[in-house]
Structure formats: C-alpha cells, structure tokens
Amino acid sequence: MRMSVLSWLALTLPVCASAQDGGELRSAALALFGTVASVTDEERRDPKVVLGQALFWDVRLSVNGSVACASCHLPEVWGADDRPFSINARGEATSRHAQTVFNSQLAQAGLRWVADRPTGAAQAVGSITGSMGFEDAGDIVPVLRRHGYRPLFEAAFPDDSDPVSIEHYGRALQAYEETLRTPSRFDRWLQGDDAAMTDEEVRGLGRFMEIGCAGCHNGPLLGGTMLQRFGQVEEYFKHTGSSDADVGLMKSTGNEADRYVFRVQPLRNVSRTAPYFHDGSVADLRSATRIMARVQLGRELNETELDELIAFQAALAGDVPTNFRAPRWDELFDDDGGGRVD
C-alpha cells in the first residue's frame, strides 16, 4: 500500500499545458502506468479462447438456464453492469456491483472488489456456485456434456483424455477474458502520438498525477495494483449516499484493520461503466471523482480541475473488443444453440 519513489516523483510534476509539450510528463506517466497491448487475431483463434467465449455467453450453463457471465457484463457498458447489483441465477441480487471484465486479467492485486480471487480461472470456478447458482461446482460438468461441449473441450485441451472438467472450464474462461483488452488513446499518446489526446486531456493527466490520484491508481489499468481503505480522510458512505456501509475486506477476514478496505478500482473505460463504487451508489463520473478527491485526499476540487480530470478519464476508454459477443453457435454446435445470450 506504500507509495513508490516513482509515484512520488510523478506527483511532483507540474500540470502540463498541452499535448505538444508533454515530454517530461509522458516519460513519467509511461514509467508509472505503462500501456495495454492490442489483442491479435491469433490470440482470438486459440481453441481455449473459442471455448471460453462460448462458455461466457451461454445462458444454458446456469441452474435456471437464463443467466450467463454475459448477463452481468454488458457490451453497452463496456463489460460492466448498469445496475447497482446484478441478479444471479437464483433470482437474488449480488452483494456488490459487477465490475467490468475488460482488461480484468491485468489486475496485479487480484480480482473483484476485495481481490479475493487471484485469477480469472478462480473467479470463473467460484461463479459456478455464485452467479450461476449451482449447489456444487461439479454440478456444471454434466450440464456441459449434455449441451454438446465435449468437442470444444477436446480441441482446447487435446492432451487430456477427460477434458470436460471444472479446472478446464475456469482456464478457458480466463483465456477468453485475457483477450478482452482495450488499448485507448492514452496508450497511443504514451507511445508518442501527440495528436491522440487533446490539450485538456493532457492537462487532466498532469492534474491526476499532481494532486495524488496516481498514488493508488497506477499500473497499466490505473488501478488494480493494491488494496486501500475507502475513506482515508472521511467516511465514504457519508458522501456516496450508500444505503449500507459495506465493511469491505473485513467482511471475510473479521479483522478490524480491514474495515472499508477494497481493491483500488482500475480506471480503464471508467467513463463508460457507470454506476460507480462497490454498491453502484453514485450515478455519474463527475460526482464519483469529486467524492474520491474528498474522502481519499481531503481535497475539494474546483470546476476546472474536475473538467480536466473527467477529460483525462475519457481518454482511457478503448473500443469494445470485437470478440465480446456471442459466437456463431451454428459453427460450434450441431444444433441451433437456442436459449443463449444473443
């Protein structure tokens, strides 16, 4: 949780005036954040990825036959959910807001709001008895076989004589999610394209580093590298209007030191993934940015600062991945694949 020397140096930089005179700012930002790489066609064609894409979008693979991973991670909100809480296959609301699946596998601290699942595979397997609604993770195996998945598992895991398994289910979903990367204009600017960001967006980057946001929101995702207390200066729920003061990591550890501790939210695509925070309690990014400055840094932002920070965060949005859609079911299965998410 401690700020690195690099972060400290970056935060001392002056706010840059324009996209064309940002050499020093660019060098510091490239070292502090780094870039997100584009996805290749070869990655998308990998049999594990092909299998994972089918698993992600197939609602038949849930206890009620109507919920898929894609039910809570929507293209129109860049892989997140526009509801404060998703509804699982048991008809119950999830305990926390669904974060975007885009770029998720690059998060160094782990996945979900309290980083309690270390990999995409672990998250996928955990969701079998979570959002998918099964009593036991093994219950999904006969469902996969019944719906004709064995050939896809055989293609993805050719060295296994019995490839349809929970472990391979998780590995395939992780492989697919690893291809859901969204490089943005920010990456092009970091790589030397001055025209990729506007002057206001560059000033916003300088502001982001200067006032201290980058002390926690660093790394390629501008977040996802650490856990921190939400409400360093003031209690967060007094500003978010949260109906319930979620204690964060403490809920699972019982440790008072973990009260209100959450994984620092990655900011890639943040301008497209409202509502915000673990309970979806804040509807717009301007309010969320104002609240974060207040409760984390003890700083009241003026309108110019907010304008610049919002502009910079817009530059972090990439395109929805081309393979973030249901596959052509008739190309994967003999039947028509009815009942899946289209």
Summary of the structure (lengths in Angstrom):
residues: 342
radius of gyration: 20.8
end to end distance: 41.7
largest distance: 62.8
contacts: 1134
relative contact order: 0.18
helix: 45%
strand: 5%
